[in-house]
C-alpha cells in the first residue's frame, strides 16, 4: 500500500487552477525473452508473446487518466489504456469510465466501468510503478482474464482504533477476449469471448497503521464462453441429436464438453501485504470454481519478500497454479464422429491444462521520483500434460504436442521501465 501512495505522490500530472480537473497517466516499457520457441510467454489471453526472440509485447502499455469534480461530492473519471490485446494489436481501450458520488468521507458510490476487483491489487494491477515486481504474479492473476466490469459499487470506510476497514459491495457484467491459440493447422484462430454476467462480489480490506494490510474477497456470477472452434464442433454434431439413442447421447456429450454457457462461477481470495521500514512482503491465495463446462477449477497462490536498500529493492517470490478439477473430459462416444471432432474436443480441453509453478528473483530501482527500473528472472516449471500459462501458437504441430506432453522448465528474463506522469 505504501508503494501505491508513492505512486500517487510521484505523479507529475496536471491540475487545473480551480482544482476541478486533473490529468495524469502511467506506462511501462518492458522487454521479455524466454528460453523456448515451442510456446510464447505472455499475459494469459494475449494474441502473442515472447520466445527466444525478445518481445516488447507482454508488458508494454501506456494509459491516460482524467478526472473532473463537478461538485465537492460528485466527480467523473475516464482512463484510456493501450496494451497488447487478444488480437495481437495495440488498440486504445476505455478501461475506466465512471461517475462517483461521495456524500460523506466514509461512503462512496460509483457507477460505470471500473477495474474488476478480483485480487489484492486489482485497482492498480496495470500500473507497473505501483507494483514491486515487473508484473502481478501470473499464477494467481492469470486465473481471471477480465480486467474491468460494467456496473456499480459502494464502499464504506470505518476506522477502528489503528485499523481502517473498507468494505466494498459490487455488481455488474464483465467481458474480455482471450486468445488460447493463434493458428490451428495453419488457419488463424479468432479469440474466444469470455463473459461474466450478473456478477456480485464483496471485498473487505483491513489496513493497519503499522504497515500491514489484509484483504478477503468473494464473487459469483454466470460464466459464458464463445469459441469459434467450439461452435464448429457444436454445429457439426447437432444434426445427430435428432437420431435418438446412443448417437444422440454422444452428440450431447460432445456439446456439453466444449460449451460453457451461463454457468455458475465463483472466485475467492485472501491477500496480505507488509510494507514496514525496509521490509516488503506479500502473499495471496485464490480459488476459481466453475459449476460445469470445460473451464477448469483452479487454485493459485504466491508469496513474495523483499528488502529495501535505499532506492534499490531486491525481491524473491514463489508461486503455484494447480488444476483442481478439469470439469470436462473426452466424451466416450466422440470417436464415432471422426478424428476431426476428437481432435477439436481435445484441443479445447487442452486449453485448461494450465498447472505450473514459478520461482522469481528480481530487483527494483527507483531511479527517479516517478520512474522505476526493474529486472526479473522467472523459472517456470510445468508438469507433463500441461501447457502452463504459455500460449501455444499452433497446437497441431509436433513441437506443440511435445511441449504439452513433457515436463518443461522455462526461463524468462524481463527488464522494464515503469513511469507515472
N, C-alpha and C positions, 0 to 999 in steps of 0.2 A: 504494500500500500504506500510505503514511503517513496518508492520509485515512481508511482503514479502521481503523487504530489509533486515530485521533482519535475515530472513531465509537464504538469500544468504551469509551474513557475518558470520553466525554461522556454516557453513559447515566446517567440519574437513576433507576436501577432499584432494585428491592427484593431484598435478600438476607437470608435467614433468619439468626437469631442463630448457628445452628450451621454456617452456610456451605454447607449441603447444597442448599437450594432458592434459585433465582434467577428473578425475573420481570422482563421488560423488553419494550420494544416500539418501533415506529417508524411513521412515516407521512408522507404527502405530501398537501398540498392544492394542486392545480395548476389553472390556468385557461388554456385554449388557444383560439386563434382563427385561422382561415385566410382566405385571400383568394378562395376559391371555394365555391360552393354545389353544384357538379357532382359532388363526391366528398367523403368525410369523412376527416379526418386522425385517425389513432389508432394504437395498437399493433396490428400485424397480428394479425387474428383476433378483435378485439373487435367486439361487435354494435352499433356506433355510433361516434360520434366528434364532432369539431369541424368546423364550416364557418364561414361568415361570422358566425354566431351563436356567441358564446363558449361553451365547454363545460368542465365540471369532469371529464368522464369519462375522457379518455385517461390522465391521470397520477395522479389522486387514489386513495389507498389507505391502509389502516391495518392494522397487524399486532401481535399479542401473542405473546410467546415465553416459555415456561417451561422450565426445566431442573432436574433433580434428580439429585444424586450419591448413589448407593446405597452405594458403597464408593470408596476412593481411585482405583480403576481402572474402575469401571462407572457409567455415567450414562445418562440418557434426556432427550430434548429434543422438545418439541412447539411448532410455530408455526402459528397460525391467522391467515389473512390475508383481508381483504375488499378486492377491487378489481373494476373493471368487467370483465365476462366476455363470452363469445361470445353469450350470450342477452340482452345489454344490461341486465344486472342486477348488483347488488352483493350477493353471497352469500358468507358466511364459508366458507373452504375450508382444510383442513389441508394446508399446503404442505410442512411438515417434521414427520415423526413417526418418530424413530429412536432406537435404543439404541447406545451407544458403549462399546467396550472398549479401554482404553489400558494394555496390560501394561507398556510402557516409555515413556520420554519421546519415543522416536523412532518408535514404531509405534502406530497406532490402527486399529481395525476398527469399521465402522458397519453397521447393518442396519435397513431400514425405508424410509421415504420421505424423500428428500433432494433438494436443488437439482440439476437436471440440469447436469453440468459441461461444457458445450459451449464456453464462452467464457472470456476472461481474467477477467471479474468475475462469473462465474456464481453464486457463493455469495452475493453481495450486490447482484445486479442490481436487485432491487426496493427496496433501501434507498437512497432518494434522497440522504440525508445523506452516505452513503459514496461517492457519485459526484460528480465535478466538475461534470458537465453536468446539465441538467434530467432527462434520461433516457439510458440506454445507447444508443449510436448504432444507429438502426433499420436502416440499410443493411447492417449486419453482424448485429445481434441479431434482426432481423426474419426471418432465414432459417430459424430453428427455432422453431416455435410452442409447444413443450412447455417448461415451466419446472421440472418435477420428475420424478423417476423412482422406481420402487419396486424395491428390490434391495439391494445391498451394495457397499461399497468398502473398500479397505485402503490406508492411506497410510504411507509410510516417509520419515522426515526424516533428512538426513545433512549435517553441517557439513564443508565442505571449505575450509579457510582462512577467508576472509571471506565465503564464499558458502554459503547454506543451500539445499540441494536437497531438494525434496519430490516424490516420485513417488507417483501415485495410480492404482490399478487399480480399475475399477468395472464392474458388470454389473447388468442388470435390464431392466425394461419401463417405457415412458413412454406417457402418453395425454393428449390435450387436445382440447377442442372448438375449432373455427375457423370464424369467420363470413366468407364470401367475398362475400356479398350479403344484403341484408335482405329484398328483395322481388324477384319476377320476374313482370312483367305484373300487378302489384298483389297477388299472392299472397305470403304470408310464406314465407321460405326457412329451414328449420332449419339449424343449424350442421353442418359436416362434422366427423366424428370422425377424428382423426389418431392413429395408434398406431405406436410403435416397439417391436417385440418383440425379445427376445434381443440387446439392445444390450450391447456390450462396448467399453470405452474405456480409454485410458491417457493421463494428463496428467503432464507434468514441469514443475515450476516452480523457477526459479533466482532467489533473492533475494540481492542484493549489499548489503553494509553501506553502500555509497556512495549508496544510494537508487535503484538500478536493479533492475528485475525483468524476467525473460524467461520466457515460458510457451509450450510446444508441446503440442498435443493431437490425438488422433485417435480416432474411434469408428466402429463399424459395427453395423448391425442390420437388421431386417426391417421395412420400412415398409408400412403398410396405411392406406388412407383409406376412410371410409364416408360417401358423399354421397347425400342423398335424390334429387337430380336425376340423378346417375349411375345410381342403382338404377332409376329410372323408365325411363331410356333402355335399360338392360340388359333390363328386363322387356319393353319394347316391341319390341325386335328379336330376342330369344331364340327366339321361335317360328320365325323364318326359318332357324335353324340346321338344322332338320330338312328343309328344302327341298333342301339339297345344292347343288352347283355354285356359280356366281358369287354367287347370293343369300346362301348360307351363308357364303361367304368375306367378303362385305361386312358381314354381321351380326357376324362375329367381329372384323373390323377396328374396327367401332364400339365393341364391348365392350372391346377392348384399349385403345382411345384414351381411354376415360373411366374405366378401372379401374387402381388401384394396389393390388395385393394381395400381401402377403408378399414384397415386392420388396427386394433388397439396396440399402441406402442407406449412404453414408459421409459424415462431416463432419470436416474437418480445419482446424486453425487455428494461427496463431502470433501471439503478442502481446508487446508491450514497453511498459513504463511507466517513467517517471522522476519522482521527487518529491525534489528535492535543492535545499537552500537555498530560494530563491523560485521555482524553475523547476518547472513541472508539464508533462509531455508523455506521450503515449500513442499507440500505433499497433497495429492489428490487421488481419490478413489471413486470410480464411476461404474454404473451398470446400465446397459441398454437391453431392454426386453421387448420382443415383438410377438404378438399372440399367434400369428400364423403367416404363411408365405415364405419366401426364400431369404428374407433379410435375417441374419443370424442374431442370436442373443450374444452379447459380449460383455467382458469385464476389462477395464483398463485402470492402471494406476501408475503413479510416478512419485519419486522422492528426489529432492534437489537440495544441495547445500553449497554455500559459498562463503568466502571471507573477503571483505573489502580492505585493500591496501591503498589508502588514498583514493585516487581516481581509477584504480585498477581492481577488478573483481573477478578472480578465477572461481570456477564452479564445476561441479560434477553432478550428474543425475543418473538414476537407474529407473527403468520403466518396463512395463509389460502389457501387451494386449492379448487377450485369450478369447477364443470362441467357446462359449458355454454350451450352446445348442444351435446347430445349423438350421433347425426348423423345417428343413425340406431335404428330401433325398431323391435319388433317381427312381422314378416310378417303375414298378416291376414290369408293367406292360408297355413301356415306352419303346422297346426294341421292335414291337410289332408295327411301328410307324416308320421304321427305317433308320439308317445311320445318321441322316441329316437331323432328325428330331432328337435322337440320343445325344449327338454332338452339341446341338443347340442348348438342350436342357443342362448338359454337363458344363457348358460354358457359363451359363447363368449361375449355376451353383458354385462354380469356382470363384466367382467374384466375392463370395462371402468367406473364403478361406484366407483370413487376414491375420492369423496368430503371428506374433513376433515379440521380441524383447530388444531393448536398446540400452546401451551404455554411452553416455555423452560426457565429454570433457571440453570445457571452453573457457574463454576469458572475455570480459567486457572492459573497455577502456573509455571512460567519459573524457574524450579528448578536448571537447569544448562544452560550453554551457548548454548547448542544445544539440550536440552531436555525440553519438556513441559508436565506437568501432568494436566489432566482435569477430571472434574466430571460434569455430566449434567443430569438433570431431565426433561423429556418431558411428558406433559399431552396432549395426542392426543384424540380429540373428533371427532367421526364420526357420521353422522346422520343415521337414519333408511334408508334402501335400499341403503347402500353404504358399500364397504369393506375398504374404505380409501385406503391408500397405503400398507396395510398389505397383506401378502401372505397367502391365504387360501390353505392349503396343499391339501385337497380333498373336492372340492365344493359340492360333492354329499352327504356328511354326514349331519346329523341333526344339529350338533353343528355349522358347516359352514353355513348352511342355516339360523340358528338363529342369527349368527354373522352378516350376511348380512341384515337381516330383522329388527334388533333392533338397536336403538341408543346405542352407547357404549362410555365409557371414559376409555382409556387405559393408564396406567402409564409405562414409560420406563426409566430405570436408566442405565447410562453408565459411566464407568471410563476408561480412556485411557492414554497411554503414547506415545507421538509423538517425533520423533527424526530425526535429519539430520546428515549425515556423509560424 
